[in-house]
Amino acid sequence: MKVGVPKEIKTHEYRVGLTPGAVREYVAAGHNVLVETNAGAGIGSTDDDYRRAGATILDSARAIFASSEMIVKVKEPQPSEWVQLRENQILFTYLHLAPDPEQAKGLLKSGCTAVAYETVTDAHGGLPLLAPMSEVAGRLAIEAAGTALKRYTGGRGLLIGGVPGVQPARIVVIGGGVVGTHAARMAVGLGAEVTVIDRSIPRLRELDESFEGRVRTRFSTIDSVEEEVFAADVVIGAVLVPGASAPKLVSRKMLASMRKGSVIVDVAIDQGGCFETSHATTHAEPTYEVDGVIHYCVANMPGAVPLTSSQALNNATLPFGLALANKGFAAVLENPHLRAGLNVYRGRLTYKAVAESLGLPFSPIEQAAA
Ligand SMILES: NC(=O)c1ccc[n+]([C@@H]2O[C@H](COP(=O)([O-])OP(=O)(O)OC[C@H]3O[C@@H](n4cnc5c(N)ncnc54)[C@H](O)[C@@H]3O)[C@@H](O)[C@H]2O)c1
């Protein structure tokens, strides 16, 4: 199959759909990979790196879209991209269609087959193509907190791990899923005093076991959140209620009782955030202050480390992408996990929750494919 990799064009997006290492795997499986010139610049991979991996370099996105049977990207297609998609062309990328009716219209009109990274599933009921970015964001959250705690950025002037004889930072992680676990791991590694709050008792049990007592765990109630947040130097927001906006667990009123110069990192901001005072920020201006509390609310945290993020994403997408390249649409019909990823097929919405959010008709795959 001819597999095309255009350069990402969304603002400040430096990741790339296929790394040179992934290209090599596709080429070894007999595919023809077409890469737009400079597509890997954000991760320091040159056109020559891609050529060495077996790719053909084309000089424009237009040439990539026109020549490829499957397009592999990172971010949802932008208006100039979706007009170039065509019937039966496979699109494999993050889509996040539910809040994006314009993109949905564009994809439906194109007639393409769109498989969304974020809805592909695994055998354990997880979302394997979302998890690597949560791992990155969770780990980055502690780095972001460390920076924001510094005095010159408005923070308390506290070193996360303290030093012998001086107490470390108290870090509270609300939500002990993928983001929360990776944030806790980094925080423990730096020597912080860490508490994880979750409303799932089985999850708290797993955390208690895997951290062997090095994190405190607490069941999520209004009381426990209040108690922990008031005593914290750093609060990481990492809750997720799938398909819904994040619950607001920390109100504006509660900020008044928090320590001045303490730091909130609201990783869940892409779902609306779990602090009432959160609003999305960018890497260019990541923080702002409310009531003396520093807020870090960057909505695309993994974009800060495109080299790590592209590799982590490619590791996860590779088997699914190869299956699509090897078998085309048949792979979607055969593999229930890829099937869960299908959002758009032949001008129909094939993912129920997305169709419901957009108020558009839903077509089960069998019906759309008939
Ligand atoms: N900002 C970014 O760049 C970025 C990057 C990756 C992920 N995210 C976001 O981070 C959030 C967390 O993602 P994840 O992959 O860790 O999700 P996850 O499903 O693995 O974990 C979410 C956890 O939140 C817990 N939870 C739900 N309601 C709760 C409540 N009321 N109190 C306490 N805990 C509660 C759940 O039990 C679960 O353990 C999501 O919104 C995700 O989209 C943001």
Ligand as a Chemical Component Dictionary entry (heavy atoms), coordinates in Angstrom:
data_LIG
# 
_chem_comp.id                   LIG 
_chem_comp.type                 NON-POLYMER 
_chem_comp.pdbx_formal_charge   0 
_chem_comp.three_letter_code    LIG 
# 
loop_
_chem_comp_atom.comp_id 
_chem_comp_atom.atom_id 
_chem_comp_atom.alt_atom_id 
_chem_comp_atom.type_symbol 
_chem_comp_atom.charge 
_chem_comp_atom.model_Cartn_x 
_chem_comp_atom.model_Cartn_y 
_chem_comp_atom.model_Cartn_z 
_chem_comp_atom.pdbx_ordinal 
LIG N1  N1  N 0  -3.156  18.184 28.884 1  
LIG C1  C1  C 0  -2.619  17.225 28.135 2  
LIG O1  O1  O 0  -1.731  17.448 27.319 3  
LIG C2  C2  C 0  -3.088  15.813 28.311 4  
LIG C3  C3  C 0  -2.343  14.743 27.786 5  
LIG C4  C4  C 0  -2.791  13.429 28.028 6  
LIG C5  C5  C 0  -3.965  13.206 28.750 7  
LIG N2  N2  N 1  -4.671  14.295 29.210 8  
LIG C6  C6  C 0  -5.905  14.146 30.003 9  
LIG O2  O2  O 0  -5.635  13.742 31.330 10 
LIG C7  C7  C 0  -6.827  13.190 31.886 11 
LIG C8  C8  C 0  -6.531  11.868 32.582 12 
LIG O3  O3  O 0  -6.184  10.907 31.599 13 
LIG P1  P1  P 0  -5.807  9.404  31.972 14 
LIG O4  O4  O 0  -5.308  8.780  30.717 15 
LIG O5  O5  O -1 -4.949  9.369  33.176 16 
LIG O6  O6  O 0  -7.237  8.820  32.332 17 
LIG P2  P2  P 0  -7.523  7.449  33.157 18 
LIG O7  O7  O 0  -8.881  7.017  32.745 19 
LIG O8  O8  O 0  -6.385  6.507  33.021 20 
LIG O9  O9  O 0  -7.550  7.938  34.681 21 
LIG C9  C9  C 0  -8.542  8.772  35.204 22 
LIG C10 C10 C 0  -8.719  8.457  36.680 23 
LIG O10 O10 O 0  -9.592  9.446  37.228 24 
LIG C11 C11 C 0  -10.330 8.788  38.263 25 
LIG N3  N3  N 0  -11.482 9.614  38.633 26 
LIG C12 C12 C 0  -12.636 9.812  37.959 27 
LIG N4  N4  N 0  -13.442 10.626 38.679 28 
LIG C13 C13 C 0  -12.778 10.942 39.816 29 
LIG C14 C14 C 0  -13.085 11.734 40.958 30 
LIG N5  N5  N 0  -14.254 12.350 41.077 31 
LIG N6  N6  N 0  -12.159 11.826 41.943 32 
LIG C15 C15 C 0  -10.962 11.205 41.827 33 
LIG N7  N7  N 0  -10.633 10.424 40.780 34 
LIG C16 C16 C 0  -11.524 10.305 39.785 35 
LIG C17 C17 C 0  -10.695 7.447  37.623 36 
LIG O11 O11 O 0  -11.086 6.501  38.605 37 
LIG C18 C18 C 0  -9.361  7.084  36.941 38 
LIG O12 O12 O 0  -8.523  6.296  37.779 39 
LIG C19 C19 C 0  -7.796  13.058 30.696 40 
LIG O13 O13 O 0  -8.680  14.161 30.681 41 
LIG C20 C20 C 0  -6.880  13.111 29.502 42 
LIG O14 O14 O 0  -7.548  13.530 28.332 43 
LIG C21 C21 C 0  -4.250  15.566 28.994 44 
# 
loop_
_chem_comp_bond.comp_id 
_chem_comp_bond.atom_id_1 
_chem_comp_bond.atom_id_2 
_chem_comp_bond.value_order 
_chem_comp_bond.pdbx_ordinal 
LIG N1  C1  SING 1  
LIG C1  O1  DOUB 2  
LIG C1  C2  SING 3  
LIG C2  C3  SING 4  
LIG C2  C21 DOUB 5  
LIG C3  C4  DOUB 6  
LIG C4  C5  SING 7  
LIG C5  N2  DOUB 8  
LIG N2  C6  SING 9  
LIG N2  C21 SING 10 
LIG C6  O2  SING 11 
LIG C6  C20 SING 12 
LIG O2  C7  SING 13 
LIG C7  C8  SING 14 
LIG C7  C19 SING 15 
LIG C8  O3  SING 16 
LIG O3  P1  SING 17 
LIG P1  O4  DOUB 18 
LIG P1  O5  SING 19 
LIG P1  O6  SING 20 
LIG O6  P2  SING 21 
LIG P2  O7  DOUB 22 
LIG P2  O8  SING 23 
LIG P2  O9  SING 24 
LIG O9  C9  SING 25 
LIG C9  C10 SING 26 
LIG C10 O10 SING 27 
LIG C10 C18 SING 28 
LIG O10 C11 SING 29 
LIG C11 N3  SING 30 
LIG C11 C17 SING 31 
LIG N3  C12 SING 32 
LIG N3  C16 SING 33 
LIG C12 N4  DOUB 34 
LIG N4  C13 SING 35 
LIG C13 C14 SING 36 
LIG C13 C16 DOUB 37 
LIG C14 N5  SING 38 
LIG C14 N6  DOUB 39 
LIG N6  C15 SING 40 
LIG C15 N7  DOUB 41 
LIG N7  C16 SING 42 
LIG C17 O11 SING 43 
LIG C17 C18 SING 44 
LIG C18 O12 SING 45 
LIG C19 O13 SING 46 
LIG C19 C20 SING 47 
LIG C20 O14 SING 48 
# 
